[in-house]
Amino acid sequence: MTRRKITAACLMVSFLLSGCAVNKQPEQTADETPKTVQSIAATSVATLQILDQMGVENVVGIPKTASELPERYKGATEIGAPMAPDLEVLKTVNPTLVLSPVSLKNDLSPKYEAANLSSYFVNLNSVQGMYDSIKELGTTLDKKTEADQLVSEYEAWLSEKQKNQESLEKKNVLILMGLPGSYVVATENSYIGNLVALAGGVNCYEGTSTEDFINVNTEDMLEKKPDIIIRTSHALPDQVMEMFKKEFAENDIWKHFEAVKNNQVYDLTSTDFGMSANLNYVAAVEELEGYLYSNK
C-alpha cells in the first residue's frame, strides 16, 4: 500500500479498536444488573434478536436502525443509534436494565452510571461469547429454560460441525475489513475471523496478535500465501467494495497472489459478516464453507 493508504489504515485500526471491536474487555460483574428486571432497553439489533429467541416481552427501548427488527418489539421507543444511544430518551423510558454490546462497554458504562441506569454488556465478539452471555441473561431475565435450549442447540451444532470438518483440507484465509479508502486485516480474534474458524479455515495471521484488526502491508500478506481472500466491510458496503475493486485492479502486487490467480476472492455482506456476533452465524458459516471447500 502507498504511504497515504497505510496512514489511513492506521487511523482505521484505531477507530475499530477504540469504538467497535475491542478484543479485551472488562469482565461483567454480577452487581451491574438489578435483582428484578421489569423492563429492558436494548441498543443493538443482535441483542434484540437474542431477546426475541428467548421469548422476552418486556422491551421498552430499541435502537434506531434500518435493519429489520423482531415483530414483537416494533412498538417500543427508539432510543438512538446502536453505537450512540440517546441518554435523555433512555431515561424517559426508564428501563430497569440496558443491554449493549461489550465492545462499547468502555464508552457507555460511565454514561449509564452517570444516568443511574443499570446495564449488562452482551459479549458479541464471538459466537461462543454470545452464547456465554445468553446463558447469563437466562438467569438474569428468568428465562433459564429458553437460554439453556439455545445453548444446547449451539453446542450440538458445533460438535457436528467439528466432526464433519475433521477430514477436510484446511485452507489459509486472508480477511480484509474495509472502510471507504482504507482496509485492515482481520485476525482470528474478530467476529469475521471467528466465523472463518468455525467454517474450518485457518487465518493467515493466526497467533500473530491479540487484537481484532491489524495493519499489514501487502508484501507481508503475499508472503502468507492465502488460498482464499475474503473482503467485507464495517460500513458503507457499496463504497467499500468499489474501493476493493479499484485496489485489486490498480495495485500490481495483487496479481501475484495465488488466491487472485485462482479466482478465490470473495466479497461478503456486512450484514452477516460484520463486527458483531449475531444469530445468523449458521448461514454465514455455511456460506464460508461453500468458498472453502468448493472448486469455484
C-alpha positions in Angstrom: 0.0 0.0 0.0 1.0 3.6 -0.5 2.1 5.7 2.4 -1.3 7.5 2.3 -3.2 4.2 2.4 -1.0 2.9 5.3 -1.7 6.1 7.3 -5.4 5.8 6.6 -5.4 2.1 7.6 -3.6 3.0 10.9 -6.4 5.5 11.6 -9.0 2.9 10.8 -7.4 0.4 13.2 -7.5 3.0 15.9 -11.2 3.6 15.2 -12.1 -0.1 15.1 -10.3 -0.9 18.3 -11.5 2.1 20.2 -15.1 2.0 19.3 -16.4 -1.1 17.5 -14.5 -4.2 18.3 -12.2 -4.1 21.2 -10.8 -7.6 21.8 -10.0 -7.3 25.5 -12.9 -6.0 27.6 -13.6 -5.6 31.4 -15.3 -8.6 32.9 -19.0 -8.4 33.6 -19.8 -8.1 37.3 -22.9 -9.5 39.0 -23.9 -6.3 40.7 -24.3 -4.5 37.3 -27.7 -6.0 36.9 -30.7 -5.3 39.1 -32.3 -8.1 41.2 -35.6 -7.8 39.3 -35.7 -6.9 35.6 -39.1 -5.3 34.9 -38.2 -3.5 31.6 -35.4 -3.7 29.1 -33.8 -1.3 26.7 -31.6 -2.9 24.0 -29.2 -0.8 22.0 -28.3 -3.3 19.2 -30.2 -5.4 16.7 -28.2 -8.5 17.6 -29.2 -8.2 21.2 -32.9 -7.8 20.3 -32.7 -11.0 18.2 -31.4 -12.8 21.2 -34.2 -11.5 23.4 -36.7 -12.5 20.8 -35.4 -16.0 20.7 -35.6 -16.2 24.5 -39.2 -15.0 24.4 -38.6 -11.8 26.3 -41.5 -9.5 26.1 -40.8 -6.5 28.4 -38.6 -4.4 26.0 -39.3 -0.7 26.2 -36.4 0.7 24.2 -35.0 -0.3 20.8 -32.2 1.1 18.5 -33.0 3.4 15.6 -31.9 1.3 12.6 -32.7 0.4 9.0 -32.3 -3.3 9.9 -35.4 -5.5 10.3 -36.4 -5.8 14.0 -38.3 -8.7 15.6 -42.0 -8.0 15.2 -42.8 -8.1 18.9 -40.6 -5.1 19.6 -41.7 -2.7 16.9 -43.9 -0.7 19.1 -41.1 0.1 21.6 -39.5 3.6 21.8 -36.5 4.3 19.6 -33.5 5.2 21.8 -31.0 6.4 19.2 -28.2 4.8 17.1 -26.8 1.5 18.2 -23.3 2.9 18.9 -24.6 6.1 20.5 -27.9 5.7 22.3 -29.6 8.9 23.4 -29.3 9.0 27.2 -32.1 11.5 27.6 -34.5 9.3 25.7 -33.3 6.2 27.6 -34.1 7.9 30.9 -37.6 8.7 29.7 -38.4 5.0 29.0 -37.0 4.2 32.5 -35.6 0.7 31.9 -34.5 -1.4 34.8 -31.8 -2.8 32.6 -30.0 -1.6 29.5 -28.3 -4.2 27.2 -25.4 -3.2 24.9 -22.6 -4.9 23.1 -19.5 -5.4 25.3 -17.3 -3.8 22.6 -18.9 -0.5 23.7 -18.5 -1.0 27.4 -15.6 1.3 28.0 -17.5 4.2 26.3 -21.1 3.5 27.5 -20.6 2.1 31.0 -19.6 5.5 32.6 -22.6 7.2 30.8 -25.1 4.6 32.1 -23.7 5.0 35.6 -24.0 8.8 35.4 -27.6 8.4 34.3 -28.3 5.9 37.1 -29.1 3.2 34.6 -28.3 -0.5 35.4 -26.6 -2.2 32.4 -25.4 -5.5 31.1 -22.9 -5.8 28.2 -23.5 -8.7 25.9 -20.4 -10.4 24.5 -20.8 -10.2 20.7 -17.1 -10.6 19.9 -17.5 -14.3 19.0 -20.3 -16.9 18.7 -19.1 -18.7 21.9 -19.0 -15.3 23.7 -22.6 -14.7 22.6 -23.8 -18.0 24.0 -22.0 -17.4 27.3 -23.9 -14.1 27.5 -27.2 -15.9 26.6 -26.7 -18.3 29.5 -26.1 -15.4 31.9 -29.1 -13.5 30.6 -31.3 -16.6 31.0 -30.6 -16.4 34.8 -31.0 -12.6 35.0 -34.2 -12.4 32.9 -35.8 -15.6 34.4 -35.5 -17.3 31.0 -33.1 -20.1 32.0 -35.0 -22.8 30.3 -35.1 -20.9 27.0 -31.5 -19.9 27.3 -30.3 -23.4 28.1 -32.2 -24.7 25.0 -30.5 -22.2 22.8 -27.1 -23.1 24.2 -27.7 -26.8 23.8 -28.7 -26.3 20.2 -25.5 -24.4 19.5 -23.3 -27.0 21.3 -24.9 -29.8 19.2 -24.4 -27.8 16.0 -20.8 -27.1 16.9 -20.0 -30.7 17.8 -21.5 -31.9 14.5 -19.7 -29.2 12.5 -16.3 -30.1 14.0 -16.8 -33.8 13.4 -17.7 -33.1 9.7 -14.6 -31.0 9.2 -12.1 -33.5 10.6 -11.1 -35.0 7.2 -11.3 -31.7 5.2 -8.3 -29.9 3.9 -7.6 -26.7 5.8 -7.4 -23.5 3.7 -5.4 -20.4 4.6 -7.6 -17.4 4.6 -6.8 -13.7 4.4 -9.6 -11.5 5.7 -9.8 -7.8 4.7 -12.1 -5.5 6.6 -12.7 -2.2 4.8 -13.9 1.4 5.1 -14.0 3.7 2.1 -10.4 4.4 1.1 -8.8 2.0 3.6 -8.7 -1.6 4.9 -7.1 -3.7 7.6 -6.5 -7.4 8.2 -9.0 -9.2 10.5 -7.4 -11.7 12.8 -9.0 -14.8 14.4 -10.0 -12.6 17.4 -12.5 -10.6 15.3 -16.0 -11.9 14.7 -15.4 -12.5 11.0 -12.2 -14.3 12.0 -14.3 -16.4 14.3 -16.7 -17.3 11.5 -13.8 -18.4 9.3 -12.5 -20.6 12.1 -16.0 -22.2 12.6 -16.1 -22.9 8.9 -12.8 -24.8 9.1 -10.5 -22.1 7.7 -7.1 -21.1 9.0 -6.5 -17.4 9.4 -3.2 -16.4 7.7 -2.4 -14.2 10.7 -3.4 -16.7 13.4 -1.4 -16.3 16.6 0.3 -13.1 15.5 -1.7 -10.6 17.5 -4.2 -10.3 20.4 -6.0 -7.5 18.5 -9.1 -8.0 16.3 -7.6 -6.0 13.4 -4.1 -5.2 12.4 -2.4 -3.0 9.8 -0.2 -5.1 7.5 1.5 -4.2 4.2 0.6 -6.1 1.1 4.1 -7.6 0.8 3.6 -9.3 4.1 0.2 -10.6 3.0 1.7 -12.1 -0.1 4.3 -14.0 2.0 1.4 -15.6 3.9 0.2 -17.3 0.7 -3.5 -17.3 1.3 -5.6 -19.8 -0.6 -8.6 -17.6 -0.3 -9.2 -13.9 0.2 -12.3 -12.6 2.0 -13.3 -9.0 1.7 -16.0 -7.4 3.8 -16.9 -4.0 5.2 -17.6 -2.3 8.5 -19.8 0.4 7.0 -20.9 1.8 3.6 -20.6 -1.5 1.8 -21.1 -0.2 -1.7 -18.3 2.3 -1.4 -16.0 -0.2 0.3 -16.5 -2.9 -2.4 -15.8 -0.3 -5.1 -12.6 0.7 -3.2 -11.6 -3.0 -3.1 -12.3 -3.4 -6.8 -10.1 -0.5 -7.6 -7.3 -1.5 -5.2 -7.1 -5.0 -6.7 -7.2 -3.7 -10.3 -4.6 -0.9 -9.9 -2.2 -2.3 -7.3 0.1 -4.6 -9.3 1.0 -6.8 -6.3 -2.4 -8.5 -6.1 -1.9 -10.3 -9.4 0.9 -12.3 -7.7 -1.5 -13.8 -5.1 -2.5 -17.4 -5.9 -5.9 -16.6 -4.5 -6.3 -13.9 -7.1 -4.9 -16.1 -9.9 -7.3 -18.8 -9.0 -10.4 -16.5 -8.6 -10.6 -17.3 -4.9 -11.5 -13.8 -3.8 -15.0 -13.4 -2.3 -16.9 -10.3 -1.2 -19.2 -10.8 1.8 -22.1 -8.7 3.1 -21.6 -6.6 6.2 -25.0 -7.8 7.5 -23.8 -11.4 8.2 -20.0 -10.8 8.2 -19.7 -7.5 10.1 -18.3 -6.6 13.5 -20.6 -8.3 16.0 -21.8 -11.8 16.5 -25.5 -12.5 15.8 -27.9 -15.4 15.4 -27.4 -15.5 11.7 -24.0 -17.2 12.2 -25.2 -20.6 10.9 -26.0 -19.3 7.5 -22.8 -17.3 7.5 -20.6 -20.3 8.3 -22.4 -22.4 5.6 -21.7 -19.7 3.1 -18.0 -19.6 4.0 -17.8 -23.4 3.8 -19.0 -23.1 0.2 -15.9 -21.0 -0.6 -13.5 -23.1 1.5 -14.4 -26.5 0.2 -15.6 -25.9 -3.4 -13.6 -25.6 -6.6 -15.3 -22.4 -7.8 
